[in-house]
Amino acid sequence: MLKLFNLEEKGWNLLIKELNERANSESEEILESVSKILKDVRLRGDIAIKEYTEKFDKVKIKDFKVSEEELSECFNEVDVEFINNLKEAKENIEYYHKAQKGRGFILNKERGVFLGQRILPLDSVGVYVPGGTAAYPSSVLMNVIPAKVAGVEQIVMVTPPNKDGKINPYIGVAAKISGIDTVYKVGGAQAVAALAYGTEAIPKVDKIVGPGNIFVATAKKLVFGTVDIDMIAGPSEILIIADEGAEASYIAADLMSQAEHDKLASSILVTTCKELYEKVNSELEKQINDLLRKDIIKDSLINHGKAIICSSIDECIEVSNRIAPEHLELMVQNSMELLGKVKSAGSVFLGYNTPEPIGDYFGGTNHVLPTNGTAKFFSALSVDSFIKKSSFLYYSEEAIKEDGEKIINIANKEGLTAHANSVKVRLK
Amino acid sequence: MLKLFNLEEKGWNLLIKELNERANSESEEILESVSKILKDVRLRGDIAIKEYTEKFDKVKIKDFKVSEEELSECFNEVDVEFINNLKEAKENIEYYHKAQKGRGFILNKERGVFLGQRILPLDSVGVYVPGGTAAYPSSVLMNVIPAKVAGVEQIVMVTPPNKDGKINPYIGVAAKISGIDTVYKVGGAQAVAALAYGTEAIPKVDKIVGPGNIFVATAKKLVFGTVDIDMIAGPSEILIIADEGAEASYIAADLMSQAEHDKLASSILVTTCKELYEKVNSELEKQINDLLRKDIIKDSLINHGKAIICSSIDECIEVSNRIAPEHLELMVQNSMELLGKVKSAGSVFLGYNTPEPIGDYFGGTNHVLPTNGTAKFFSALSVDSFIKKSSFLYYSEEAIKEDGEKIINIANKEGLTAHANSVKVRLK
């Protein structure tokens, strides 16, 4: 199912060209209709949201706020084992994210001068959670826990209601477990608008995070600046570097775990061992039939899957560094030795027994990752995504008298005499 | 010159409404012409850049790369005192930014499981530096030094040539002092395009930073995602909280240092002391006549200046927290006590003798700050702006055997059976 790409024969340029073929286009139509929804919600608030919910979700909602009773009832609709698994996952995720928490600092200099930086949590955050078939409770944990750890006081969630006007019980359970303050049953671009501008029922927040369809993604893009947003997720990818010691059945399974997300997902095997590629291909054929989303997997593997044969492990790493994959599995004997050579990857999974889904659900690292090669400059969602840094500076009278002329000189050279003047008045 | 706003009489809603009147509109025309330039440079590379440079900068450039000789010559055109001042500023800026540098971590858990996060510098950064009257050497330092401290290997600069085909000597000196690798004489949207896509002469980078006019800002917005960018700077602001002990002449000078940037700049005094407002107003009249940019200052103060009278210092802080100013001066007796109550401000200047321009040039904190109220969720440019974080996770065979069923259960509940399968194959 995977196409072979021999780097030595075909060269880097062709590889990069082939990899860039997954472009995602944004339609003018969607932009226009989303922009209309945003404006409408900004002007008409709750009334507009009610209308859009009726139109898109086919249900009349009287009160967007999900009651405590409805949230508690979710726990009755979900098996206890799942609840316990999710609670354990939460602990692992919390443990990891607590280690991310940064601290402010202060530097004391001569003459009483001091300066530093404070770390402050955002005041409020809104988490978007899709409904329907793309309702992922794990995603609730991954978006909420870092915000909680950062110290955000108000975390609200929006999620579309089903046709009975209820929310998905798995989402409800995940919301409670992760410690969401309030859940509102509203979805789509109208939910993003409500969080960005505020309505009578739904509070304006400082930042909107969470995955969504193209309408939600476009709405987030358009409100950026009015509020902060997380990344816009593009088609995602897994890249597996494997040596002779790696099990072909493991590799095949891991490639498909990514491929099932999306027809545009890209699953790439990079190896020095051509026999391994052949074994993986036959394992793919063997395993795929038992999988629910086999059509998507097939599409994704055939169009965007690839096995790249390299002449050395260092060349394998070079391929990965150029691609900057969202997920990188190092299925090699000495994975820690290779880790140091990895320059760009959202999240790295080490050794033969760390399939990427452990990170998706349970291991503790975040699964909201930079996609489509943006790991070259973007990072996973983290505690840092929910803080802001504020610097401070104190100058004493003695210090400004001593440094004043230097500052005046630079300001004057830039033609900013009012800047110079603010120091001058203090030298008199 | 400052309009009075009495919070008690007029209330919060009116204040917020008046403050929001500074909207910046982006024209369709600019969007279209920038988009054309980007496409053109992507397709035709250096040839396109040469044409645009001839068109917009009125000069034919044969070689975009500024030679070592030309850079060295800049030092002859600039007075020695300025060079020394800039070098001292560089040391202060470096000292502060080194303290920002984060570190990776690793957490070792039971059963051989470990996970953590690595901090990696971006590979390459492009710094845009305006030419002409807006050529600010200080801005070169503020953009380059954090990237250097982060460990970015390749830092290049683009700046438009003057009509003789030369770069501004102050910019050249600042580039050398801050440690830029290569300077290219190209400006405008075409320079942003070159950095985003790469041309024969100019390398593609991972991130583009630095201020620019509306064409540069629009180009940066449009290439976002292909590369990372820093914030899009909006109209900036200073907010000064002052008590009875503050000198009216200092306050007036500091308000004007911000007002001279831009007609849209907003300079706000917040105080409990109405007499102070009156004294500041007469100081403004007194000081303004000696300033080069008095017309801009007048425009800015009359249209966007404000003196807000509050009933207590805590209310002053509340005003500031709602506005989230780019620059906040705490001209009060016990400024450190108030600092803890400041929730949102790009940079805070403490006490009577720390006018904001010390931070612009010399103190060490960064002057690239979130504007237009975005300090609620954005932060100053920092070392963190030039790094990416990459997580890693290792599971042992023992651990996956023990946790496997839990992960399978969550994956199945989400309908992602290929995710479940990647764990299942390892439990056999």
HADDOCK unambig.tbl for C-alpha pairs under 7 A between the chains (distance, minus, plus):
assign (segid A and resid 82 and name CA) (segid B and resid 409 and name CA) 6.81 0.50 0.50
assign (segid A and resid 82 and name CA) (segid B and resid 410 and name CA) 6.56 0.50 0.50
assign (segid A and resid 85 and name CA) (segid B and resid 406 and name CA) 5.66 0.50 0.50
assign (segid A and resid 120 and name CA) (segid B and resid 343 and name CA) 6.93 0.50 0.50
assign (segid A and resid 122 and name CA) (segid B and resid 376 and name CA) 6.91 0.50 0.50
assign (segid A and resid 122 and name CA) (segid B and resid 377 and name CA) 6.26 0.50 0.50
assign (segid A and resid 136 and name CA) (segid B and resid 414 and name CA) 5.81 0.50 0.50
assign (segid A and resid 206 and name CA) (segid B and resid 376 and name CA) 6.76 0.50 0.50
assign (segid A and resid 206 and name CA) (segid B and resid 377 and name CA) 6.18 0.50 0.50
assign (segid A and resid 228 and name CA) (segid B and resid 377 and name CA) 6.22 0.50 0.50
assign (segid A and resid 250 and name CA) (segid B and resid 422 and name CA) 6.63 0.50 0.50
assign (segid A and resid 250 and name CA) (segid B and resid 425 and name CA) 6.42 0.50 0.50
assign (segid A and resid 250 and name CA) (segid B and resid 426 and name CA) 6.97 0.50 0.50
assign (segid A and resid 253 and name CA) (segid B and resid 418 and name CA) 6.93 0.50 0.50
assign (segid A and resid 253 and name CA) (segid B and resid 421 and name CA) 6.29 0.50 0.50
assign (segid A and resid 253 and name CA) (segid B and resid 422 and name CA) 4.72 0.50 0.50
assign (segid A and resid 254 and name CA) (segid B and resid 422 and name CA) 5.27 0.50 0.50
assign (segid A and resid 256 and name CA) (segid B and resid 418 and name CA) 6.01 0.50 0.50
assign (segid A and resid 257 and name CA) (segid B and resid 418 and name CA) 4.59 0.50 0.50
assign (segid A and resid 257 and name CA) (segid B and resid 419 and name CA) 4.52 0.50 0.50
assign (segid A and resid 257 and name CA) (segid B and resid 422 and name CA) 6.57 0.50 0.50
assign (segid A and resid 260 and name CA) (segid B and resid 418 and name CA) 6.65 0.50 0.50
assign (segid A and resid 291 and name CA) (segid B and resid 417 and name CA) 5.83 0.50 0.50
assign (segid A and resid 291 and name CA) (segid B and resid 418 and name CA) 5.99 0.50 0.50
assign (segid A and resid 292 and name CA) (segid B and resid 417 and name CA) 6.15 0.50 0.50
assign (segid A and resid 343 and name CA) (segid B and resid 120 and name CA) 6.93 0.50 0.50
assign (segid A and resid 345 and name CA) (segid B and resid 390 and name CA) 6.13 0.50 0.50
assign (segid A and resid 346 and name CA) (segid B and resid 390 and name CA) 5.27 0.50 0.50
assign (segid A and resid 346 and name CA) (segid B and resid 391 and name CA) 6.74 0.50 0.50
assign (segid A and resid 347 and name CA) (segid B and resid 390 and name CA) 5.51 0.50 0.50
assign (segid A and resid 347 and name CA) (segid B and resid 391 and name CA) 4.69 0.50 0.50
assign (segid A and resid 347 and name CA) (segid B and resid 392 and name CA) 5.62 0.50 0.50
assign (segid A and resid 348 and name CA) (segid B and resid 391 and name CA) 6.08 0.50 0.50
assign (segid A and resid 348 and name CA) (segid B and resid 392 and name CA) 4.50 0.50 0.50
assign (segid A and resid 348 and name CA) (segid B and resid 393 and name CA) 6.44 0.50 0.50
assign (segid A and resid 349 and name CA) (segid B and resid 392 and name CA) 5.77 0.50 0.50
assign (segid A and resid 349 and name CA) (segid B and resid 393 and name CA) 5.15 0.50 0.50
assign (segid A and resid 349 and name CA) (segid B and resid 394 and name CA) 6.14 0.50 0.50
assign (segid A and resid 350 and name CA) (segid B and resid 393 and name CA) 6.07 0.50 0.50
assign (segid A and resid 350 and name CA) (segid B and resid 394 and name CA) 4.92 0.50 0.50
assign (segid A and resid 351 and name CA) (segid B and resid 394 and name CA) 6.72 0.50 0.50
assign (segid A and resid 353 and name CA) (segid B and resid 395 and name CA) 5.81 0.50 0.50
assign (segid A and resid 353 and name CA) (segid B and resid 396 and name CA) 6.04 0.50 0.50
assign (segid A and resid 353 and name CA) (segid B and resid 397 and name CA) 5.85 0.50 0.50
assign (segid A and resid 353 and name CA) (segid B and resid 400 and name CA) 6.90 0.50 0.50
assign (segid A and resid 354 and name CA) (segid B and resid 394 and name CA) 5.89 0.50 0.50
assign (segid A and resid 354 and name CA) (segid B and resid 395 and name CA) 5.08 0.50 0.50
assign (segid A and resid 355 and name CA) (segid B and resid 422 and name CA) 6.32 0.50 0.50
assign (segid A and resid 355 and name CA) (segid B and resid 423 and name CA) 6.84 0.50 0.50
assign (segid A and resid 357 and name CA) (segid B and resid 419 and name CA) 5.70 0.50 0.50
assign (segid A and resid 358 and name CA) (segid B and resid 407 and name CA) 6.76 0.50 0.50
assign (segid A and resid 361 and name CA) (segid B and resid 407 and name CA) 6.52 0.50 0.50
assign (segid A and resid 362 and name CA) (segid B and resid 407 and name CA) 6.61 0.50 0.50
assign (segid A and resid 365 and name CA) (segid B and resid 391 and name CA) 6.71 0.50 0.50
assign (segid A and resid 376 and name CA) (segid B and resid 122 and name CA) 6.91 0.50 0.50
assign (segid A and resid 376 and name CA) (segid B and resid 206 and name CA) 6.73 0.50 0.50
assign (segid A and resid 377 and name CA) (segid B and resid 122 and name CA) 6.23 0.50 0.50
assign (segid A and resid 377 and name CA) (segid B and resid 206 and name CA) 6.15 0.50 0.50
assign (segid A and resid 377 and name CA) (segid B and resid 228 and name CA) 6.21 0.50 0.50
assign (segid A and resid 377 and name CA) (segid B and resid 388 and name CA) 5.85 0.50 0.50
assign (segid A and resid 378 and name CA) (segid B and resid 388 and name CA) 5.87 0.50 0.50
assign (segid A and resid 379 and name CA) (segid B and resid 388 and name CA) 5.31 0.50 0.50
assign (segid A and resid 379 and name CA) (segid B and resid 389 and name CA) 5.16 0.50 0.50
assign (segid A and resid 379 and name CA) (segid B and resid 390 and name CA) 6.59 0.50 0.50
assign (segid A and resid 380 and name CA) (segid B and resid 389 and name CA) 6.95 0.50 0.50
assign (segid A and resid 388 and name CA) (segid B and resid 377 and name CA) 5.84 0.50 0.50
assign (segid A and resid 388 and name CA) (segid B and resid 378 and name CA) 5.86 0.50 0.50
assign (segid A and resid 388 and name CA) (segid B and resid 379 and name CA) 5.29 0.50 0.50
assign (segid A and resid 389 and name CA) (segid B and resid 379 and name CA) 5.15 0.50 0.50
assign (segid A and resid 389 and name CA) (segid B and resid 380 and name CA) 6.95 0.50 0.50
assign (segid A and resid 390 and name CA) (segid B and resid 345 and name CA) 6.13 0.50 0.50
assign (segid A and resid 390 and name CA) (segid B and resid 346 and name CA) 5.24 0.50 0.50
assign (segid A and resid 390 and name CA) (segid B and resid 347 and name CA) 5.49 0.50 0.50
assign (segid A and resid 390 and name CA) (segid B and resid 379 and name CA) 6.59 0.50 0.50
assign (segid A and resid 391 and name CA) (segid B and resid 346 and name CA) 6.72 0.50 0.50
assign (segid A and resid 391 and name CA) (segid B and resid 347 and name CA) 4.67 0.50 0.50
assign (segid A and resid 391 and name CA) (segid B and resid 348 and name CA) 6.07 0.50 0.50
assign (segid A and resid 391 and name CA) (segid B and resid 365 and name CA) 6.70 0.50 0.50
assign (segid A and resid 392 and name CA) (segid B and resid 347 and name CA) 5.62 0.50 0.50
assign (segid A and resid 392 and name CA) (segid B and resid 348 and name CA) 4.50 0.50 0.50
assign (segid A and resid 392 and name CA) (segid B and resid 349 and name CA) 5.77 0.50 0.50
assign (segid A and resid 393 and name CA) (segid B and resid 348 and name CA) 6.45 0.50 0.50
assign (segid A and resid 393 and name CA) (segid B and resid 349 and name CA) 5.16 0.50 0.50
assign (segid A and resid 393 and name CA) (segid B and resid 350 and name CA) 6.08 0.50 0.50
assign (segid A and resid 394 and name CA) (segid B and resid 349 and name CA) 6.15 0.50 0.50
assign (segid A and resid 394 and name CA) (segid B and resid 350 and name CA) 4.94 0.50 0.50
assign (segid A and resid 394 and name CA) (segid B and resid 351 and name CA) 6.72 0.50 0.50
assign (segid A and resid 394 and name CA) (segid B and resid 354 and name CA) 5.88 0.50 0.50
assign (segid A and resid 395 and name CA) (segid B and resid 353 and name CA) 5.81 0.50 0.50
assign (segid A and resid 395 and name CA) (segid B and resid 354 and name CA) 5.08 0.50 0.50
assign (segid A and resid 396 and name CA) (segid B and resid 353 and name CA) 6.05 0.50 0.50
assign (segid A and resid 397 and name CA) (segid B and resid 353 and name CA) 5.86 0.50 0.50
assign (segid A and resid 400 and name CA) (segid B and resid 353 and name CA) 6.92 0.50 0.50
assign (segid A and resid 406 and name CA) (segid B and resid 85 and name CA) 5.68 0.50 0.50
assign (segid A and resid 407 and name CA) (segid B and resid 358 and name CA) 6.78 0.50 0.50
assign (segid A and resid 407 and name CA) (segid B and resid 361 and name CA) 6.50 0.50 0.50
assign (segid A and resid 407 and name CA) (segid B and resid 362 and name CA) 6.60 0.50 0.50
assign (segid A and resid 409 and name CA) (segid B and resid 82 and name CA) 6.83 0.50 0.50
assign (segid A and resid 410 and name CA) (segid B and resid 82 and name CA) 6.57 0.50 0.50
assign (segid A and resid 414 and name CA) (segid B and resid 136 and name CA) 5.81 0.50 0.50
assign (segid A and resid 417 and name CA) (segid B and resid 291 and name CA) 5.82 0.50 0.50
assign (segid A and resid 417 and name CA) (segid B and resid 292 and name CA) 6.14 0.50 0.50
assign (segid A and resid 418 and name CA) (segid B and resid 253 and name CA) 6.94 0.50 0.50
assign (segid A and resid 418 and name CA) (segid B and resid 256 and name CA) 6.01 0.50 0.50
assign (segid A and resid 418 and name CA) (segid B and resid 257 and name CA) 4.60 0.50 0.50
assign (segid A and resid 418 and name CA) (segid B and resid 260 and name CA) 6.63 0.50 0.50
assign (segid A and resid 418 and name CA) (segid B and resid 291 and name CA) 5.99 0.50 0.50
assign (segid A and resid 419 and name CA) (segid B and resid 257 and name CA) 4.54 0.50 0.50
assign (segid A and resid 419 and name CA) (segid B and resid 357 and name CA) 5.68 0.50 0.50
assign (segid A and resid 421 and name CA) (segid B and resid 253 and name CA) 6.30 0.50 0.50
assign (segid A and resid 422 and name CA) (segid B and resid 250 and name CA) 6.64 0.50 0.50
assign (segid A and resid 422 and name CA) (segid B and resid 253 and name CA) 4.72 0.50 0.50
assign (segid A and resid 422 and name CA) (segid B and resid 254 and name CA) 5.29 0.50 0.50
assign (segid A and resid 422 and name CA) (segid B and resid 257 and name CA) 6.58 0.50 0.50
assign (segid A and resid 422 and name CA) (segid B and resid 355 and name CA) 6.31 0.50 0.50
assign (segid A and resid 423 and name CA) (segid B and resid 355 and name CA) 6.84 0.50 0.50
assign (segid A and resid 425 and name CA) (segid B and resid 250 and name CA) 6.44 0.50 0.50
